[in-house]
Amino acid sequence: MDDSNENYVKMEATVEYLFIEYREMQEKPINSDQAWICGFINIFRNSEDFNDDIADFKKMLVEEFGYIVLTYDYFTRKTFSLEQYKFILVEEGKITREFQQSNEEFYDALRSSSHNLMIVGKNFDAQAFTQHRIFRGWVEEYCNP
């Protein structure tokens, strides 16, 4: 047996996140009057403990769900305020619920969903973004059915 399989962890659940964040300089326009960059957070459930100190939000998810967090981000900011963002659940490529804050109602809805979550700025037009190629690519490649 190959040694690389020795540390393999079987995923019990997968959660994919698309994070849209404001940037000072716009590299590729999504909306003409806004500059945003996206990153993905791939979270899967595992019973092992995992120490994650990258961002407060990911720490909350680890504590709330007991997930291991693997990140693929392109963010320049190491910290952020959750009050600046809204949380949007996506099912089958469509926005199903939107939350202005990460409260108990949000976590209950996230638990019972297919765990496809967009985290976007409060003023971000998420409905218009569903027509963008970045969103469509995320749904096709990363979203849970």
N, C-alpha and C positions, 0 to 999 in steps of 0.2 A: 504494500500500500504506500502511496506517495505521502511524504512527510507534510506536505502542504495541507492535506486533509485532516491532520491531527488536531488543528485548532479551529476547525470548521464549526460554526454554530448554526444549528438549524433554526430558521426563522419561524416563529409561531404566528406572527402578524407583521404586516408592513404598513407603514404610514409615510406618505410622501407629502412634502410641503413645498409650495411655491411661495417664496418671500419676495415681495416687490418693495423696494426701498428707494427713497428719494436720493439723488446724487447731485453734487455741486455742478458737475459738467456732464452734459449728455453725450453719450457715445453713439447710441442708436435710438432714434425717436420711437416711442410707443404712442405718446400723445404729444402733439406739437408744443403744448405749453407746460409740459411736465417732464422732468428727467428722472428716470427710474432704472434700477438694475435688479435683476432677479437672481436668486440662488435656490438651491434645493436642500432640504433636510430630510434624510431618509431615516426613519425610526422604526425599529422592530422590537418586539417584546422578547425579553429573556429574563430568567430568574436570577442571573448573576448581578452583583452590584457593579455599578459603573460610576466613576467620578467625572462629572462633566462641569467644567467651569467656563465654557466659552461664552454663554449668554444667559441672562436671567430667565428668558422664556423657555429655553431648552432645559434648564435646571428644573423649572416648574413641571414640565412634561415628564421628566425623569421621575420626579417625586410623585406626581399624580398617577402615572400609568406604569411605572417600573420598566421603562424602555431603555435600551441602549441607544445612544445617539451617534450616528455617523454623519458628518457634515461635508457638503460640497458647496461652500459659500465663497462669494466674491465681495464681501462687505468690507468697507473701510472702518466702520464703527464697531467697537467691541461691546458697547452697551447701548441700550435704548430704553425708552419708556413705553410700556404697553399701552398707556393712555393715548399715544399718538396713532394707534393702529386699530383696524377692525378685523374681524375674523369671519371668514366666509367658507361655508361647507359646500363642496361640489360633488354632485352625484351624476354619473353618466354624461359628463361634459356640460352640466347646467348648474347654475347657482341655486341651491335649495334653501339655505338659511344664512342670515347675516347677523353678526353680533357686534355691538359697539364696544363691548368690554369682555374680558375673560373672567366671567363669573361662573357660579355653579350651574346655571342654565346652559351656558356654553359648553362646559365640560360634559354635562349629561348628554347633550346633543352630539358632541364629538364621539363619545363612547358608543352611541347607538348608530353612528353613521358608518360609511365605508372608509372613513379616516382620510378623506381628501380635503385638505385645508389650505386656503389662501390667506395669507396675512398681508394686509395692504394698508397704506396710509388712509386716514379718515376721509380725505377728499378724493381719493382715487376712484375713478369711474370703473368699477369692477364689471358692470354689465357690458359696457363697450369693450372692455379688455377681453371678454369671452370670444370676440371675433378675431382677435390678434393671433398671429401664427405661433407666438411663444406659448400662449394659453393652449391652443389646439395641440401643439407638440407635447406639452406637459400631460394633457389628458390622454393622448394616444400612447405615450411611452411610459408614463410613471403612475398614473392614477390606478387605484384599486377599483375593480368592477363592482 
